[in-house]
């Protein structure tokens, strides 16, 4: 930390400067960086009137009749005119898209791309049957928020400093806030539904008795080649862990001093490792009395001779 100087300034360490915008941009993961760049360029082109938004929105008739296939993708890149709402959407897009790619999808960019393609395809299939705007980028961003929230259920969050809650409630808090602002809930609800479908297929179904460990969504090899994912597919539960057995095999063995070796040879085995012979099996008592009265029982099952008294004669 720097020391205070006149005027209240705090000089930084020598040789360490502020992170520039270019450095931050290059630190963003591949899929997130491509999505952010495409959204920024598309919005800028529409604002400069180089491209018309009417040539980008999703329409089933134009896609399958007029064969304007690009609309399947461009409708996810346009977030409206450049305004506060646009930067708000960019913040959520970069934040949760990046945390997903660097978190549970770390080392698996092809699987992350498959999630986006699955969510986009499902939204395009449902959109003609519901009343929803023709640009589905906000719903896709909300889907990523939902998936991140479900996979980080123990993270505590705060909403505007008013109250705290756990991450799984984040989509519903944002949905309620959107309703307070007077927005339509259809966009956010579609993101929640599609996100839950993906979460169930990927994180719930394989661990059910019907799933038996089978994955419903298998990443095609062409996606792995497209993003440069090579080698064995990494499991998100093993990311960042070290193979301790392999590390111990590669570690050189250092001989112990002679006195420590003598101590090791003199240490007796613990009782759990010493061979034990099974105890002899005894015949169970024939009476119904418990072991507490076993010392007072005779061989014929009557109260015994320890008290020295003979059994009472039977009445005539």
C-alpha positions in Angstrom: 0.0 0.0 0.0 1.1 3.5 -0.7 1.6 6.2 1.9 -0.5 9.4 2.0 0.9 12.6 0.6 -0.1 16.2 0.5 -3.5 16.8 -1.0 -4.8 13.3 0.0 -3.3 11.4 -2.8 -2.1 7.8 -2.4 0.8 7.0 -4.7 0.8 3.5 -6.2 3.7 1.1 -6.0 6.4 1.7 -8.6 6.0 -0.3 -11.7 2.3 -1.1 -11.0 -0.3 0.9 -12.9 -4.0 0.8 -13.3 -5.4 -2.0 -15.5 -6.2 -0.5 -18.9 -9.4 -1.3 -20.8 -7.4 -3.4 -23.3 -5.9 -5.5 -20.5 -9.3 -6.1 -19.0 -10.7 -7.0 -22.4 -8.0 -9.6 -23.1 -8.6 -11.1 -19.7 -12.2 -11.9 -20.5 -12.7 -15.5 -21.5 -13.1 -16.4 -25.2 -16.9 -17.1 -25.4 -17.8 -14.1 -23.2 -15.4 -11.8 -25.2 -16.9 -12.9 -28.5 -20.5 -12.4 -27.2 -19.7 -9.0 -25.7 -17.9 -7.8 -28.9 -20.8 -9.0 -31.1 -23.4 -7.2 -29.0 -21.4 -4.0 -28.9 -20.7 -3.9 -32.6 -24.4 -4.8 -33.5 -25.8 -2.1 -31.2 -23.3 0.5 -32.5 -24.1 -0.4 -36.1 -27.8 0.1 -35.4 -27.2 3.4 -33.6 -25.1 4.7 -36.5 -27.8 3.5 -38.9 -25.4 1.2 -40.7 -27.7 -1.7 -40.1 -31.5 -1.7 -39.5 -32.9 -3.5 -36.5 -35.7 -4.8 -38.7 -33.1 -7.0 -40.5 -32.0 -8.5 -37.2 -35.1 -9.5 -35.2 -36.4 -13.1 -35.0 -39.3 -14.1 -37.2 -40.2 -17.6 -38.1 -41.6 -16.8 -41.5 -38.6 -14.8 -42.6 -36.2 -17.5 -41.3 -37.8 -20.6 -42.9 -39.7 -19.1 -45.9 -37.3 -16.3 -46.9 -34.3 -18.3 -45.7 -32.9 -15.4 -43.7 -31.1 -17.7 -41.4 -28.9 -15.0 -39.8 -31.9 -13.9 -37.8 -31.5 -17.0 -35.6 -28.3 -15.4 -34.2 -28.5 -11.7 -34.7 -31.6 -11.3 -32.5 -29.4 -12.3 -29.5 -26.9 -9.5 -30.2 -29.1 -6.4 -30.2 -30.1 -5.0 -26.8 -31.7 -1.7 -27.9 -30.4 1.8 -28.3 -27.3 2.9 -26.4 -28.7 4.0 -23.0 -28.6 3.2 -19.3 -30.7 0.1 -19.9 -28.2 -1.0 -22.6 -25.2 -0.7 -20.2 -27.2 -2.4 -17.5 -27.7 -5.4 -19.7 -24.0 -5.4 -20.7 -23.0 -5.5 -17.1 -25.2 -8.5 -16.3 -24.1 -10.2 -19.5 -20.4 -9.8 -18.9 -20.6 -10.5 -15.2 -22.5 -13.7 -15.1 -21.3 -15.0 -18.5 -17.7 -14.6 -17.3 -18.3 -16.1 -13.9 -19.9 -19.2 -15.6 -17.1 -19.6 -18.1 -14.4 -19.1 -15.4 -16.3 -21.1 -12.8 -18.2 -24.3 -13.5 -17.2 -24.3 -17.2 -13.5 -23.6 -16.6 -11.4 -25.5 -19.2 -14.6 -26.5 -21.0 -15.4 -23.6 -23.5 -17.1 -26.0 -25.9 -19.6 -27.1 -23.2 -20.3 -23.5 -22.4 -20.9 -22.7 -26.1 -23.3 -25.7 -26.1 -25.2 -24.3 -23.2 -25.7 -21.0 -25.1 -26.7 -22.8 -28.3 -29.1 -25.0 -26.4 -30.7 -22.1 -24.7 -31.0 -20.0 -27.9 -32.5 -22.9 -29.8 -35.1 -23.5 -27.1 -36.0 -19.9 -27.0 -36.4 -19.6 -30.7 -38.7 -22.7 -30.6 -40.9 -21.3 -27.9 -41.0 -17.6 -29.0 -43.6 -18.0 -31.8 -46.2 -19.3 -29.3 -45.9 -16.6 -26.7 -46.1 -12.8 -26.6 -42.5 -11.8 -26.3 -40.3 -9.2 -28.0 -38.4 -10.4 -31.1 -35.0 -9.8 -29.6 -34.1 -12.6 -27.2 -30.7 -11.4 -25.9 -32.1 -10.3 -22.6 -33.7 -13.8 -22.0 -30.4 -15.5 -22.8 -28.6 -13.3 -20.3 -31.2 -14.0 -17.7 -30.8 -17.8 -18.4 -27.1 -17.4 -17.5 -28.0 -15.6 -14.3 -30.3 -18.5 -13.4 -27.7 -21.2 -14.1 -25.0 -19.4 -12.1 -27.4 -18.8 -9.2 -28.3 -22.5 -9.0 -24.7 -23.7 -9.1 -23.7 -21.2 -6.4 -26.4 -21.8 -3.9 -24.4 -20.9 -0.8 -23.2 -17.4 -2.1 -24.8 -14.6 -0.1 -25.8 -11.5 -2.0 -27.2 -8.1 -1.2 -29.8 -6.1 -3.2 -29.0 -2.4 -3.1 -27.9 -2.8 0.5 -31.5 -3.3 1.6 -31.6 -7.0 2.3 -29.5 -10.1 1.9 -30.4 -13.4 0.3 -28.7 -16.4 -1.2 -27.8 -16.7 -4.8 -30.7 -19.1 -5.9 -33.1 -16.2 -5.1 -31.3 -13.8 -7.4 -33.4 -14.4 -10.5 -36.6 -13.9 -8.6 -35.4 -10.7 -6.9 -34.5 -9.3 -10.4 -37.9 -10.4 -11.7 -39.6 -8.6 -8.9 -37.5 -5.5 -9.4 -38.4 -5.6 -13.1 -42.1 -5.7 -12.3 -41.7 -2.7 -10.0 -40.2 -0.8 -12.9 -43.3 -1.7 -15.0 -41.5 -4.0 -17.5 -43.1 -7.2 -18.9 -42.1 -10.3 -17.0 -42.2 -12.5 -20.2 -38.5 -11.9 -21.0 -37.2 -12.8 -17.6 -39.6 -15.7 -17.2 -38.4 -17.3 -20.4 -34.8 -17.0 -19.2 -35.8 -18.7 -15.9 -37.7 -21.5 -17.6 -35.0 -22.3 -20.2 -32.3 -22.0 -17.6 -34.1 -24.5 -15.4 -34.5 -26.9 -18.3 -30.7 -26.8 -18.9 -30.0 -27.1 -15.2 -32.2 -30.2 -14.9 -30.7 -31.9 -17.9 -27.1 -31.2 -16.8 -27.1 -31.2 -13.0 -30.2 -33.2 -11.9 -31.2 -35.9 -14.4 -27.8 -37.7 -14.5 -28.0 -38.3 -10.8 -31.6 -39.6 -10.7 -32.4 -43.4 -10.9 -33.7 -42.9 -14.4 -30.6 -41.1 -15.5 -28.0 -43.5 -14.2 -25.1 -41.1 -14.9 -26.1 -40.5 -18.5 -25.7 -37.0 -19.9 -28.5 -35.7 -22.0 -26.4 -32.9 -23.6 -23.2 -34.3 -25.2 -20.8 -31.7 -26.7 -20.2 -32.4 -30.4 -16.6 -32.8 -31.5 -16.9 -29.9 -34.0 -17.6 -27.4 -31.1 -14.4 -28.6 -29.4 -12.4 -28.1 -32.5 -14.0 -24.7 -33.1 -13.0 -23.3 -29.7 -9.7 -25.3 -29.4 -10.7 -27.6 -26.6 -8.3 -30.5 -26.8 -7.4 -33.4 -24.6 -9.7 -35.2 -22.1 -12.8 -33.3 -21.2 -12.3 -31.8 -17.7 -14.9 -32.4 -15.1 -16.1 -29.3 -13.3 -15.9 -31.0 -9.9 -12.2 -31.7 -10.5 -11.0 -28.4 -11.9 -8.1 -27.0 -10.0 -7.4 -30.2 -8.0 -4.1 -32.0 -8.0 -3.5 -35.7 -8.6 -1.9 -36.4 -5.2 -1.0 -40.0 -6.1 0.9 -38.9 -9.2 2.6 -36.2 -7.3 3.8 -38.6 -4.6 5.1 -41.0 -7.3 7.1 -38.2 -8.9 8.4 -36.9 -5.6 12.0 -38.2 -4.7 12.2 -40.4 -1.7 14.5 -38.9 1.0 16.1 -41.6 3.3 15.4 -41.2 7.0 18.1 -40.9 9.6 19.3 -44.1 11.3 17.8 -43.2 14.7 14.3 -42.6 13.2 14.5 -45.9 11.3 15.3 -47.7 14.6 12.2 -46.1 16.2 10.0 -47.2 13.3 11.2 -50.8 13.6 10.4 -50.8 17.4 6.9 -49.4 17.1 4.5 -52.3 17.8 1.5 -52.8 15.6 -1.8 -51.3 16.7 -4.4 -53.6 18.1 -6.4 -53.3 14.9 -3.6 -54.7 12.8 -2.6 -57.7 15.1 -4.2 -61.0 14.2 -6.9 -61.9 16.5 -8.5 -65.3 16.9 -12.2 -65.4 17.1 -13.6 -66.1 20.6 -15.0 -69.6 21.3 -18.7 -69.9 20.8 -20.6 -70.7 24.0 -23.9 -72.4 24.2 -26.7 -70.0 24.8 -28.6 -70.4 28.1 -31.7 -72.4 27.8 -33.7 -70.2 30.2 -35.4 -67.0 29.3 -33.7 -65.0 32.0 -31.0 -62.5 31.0 -27.3 -62.6 31.7 -27.7 -60.5 34.8 -29.3 -63.5 36.5 -27.0 -66.1 34.9 -24.9 -66.5 37.9 -27.9 -67.3 40.0 -29.3 -70.0 37.7 -28.6 -73.7 38.2 -28.2 -76.3 35.5 -31.9 -77.1 35.4 -33.0 -73.5 35.1 -34.1 -73.0 38.7 -32.7 -70.4 41.1 -29.3 -71.8 42.1 -27.0 -72.9 44.8 -25.1 -69.7 45.3 -27.5 -68.7 48.1 -27.1 -72.2 49.7 -30.8 -72.7 50.1 -32.5 -75.8 48.7 -35.5 -75.5 46.5 -38.8 -75.5 48.2 -40.6 -78.8 48.1 -43.6 -79.0 45.8 -46.9 -78.9 47.5 -48.6 -82.2 48.0 
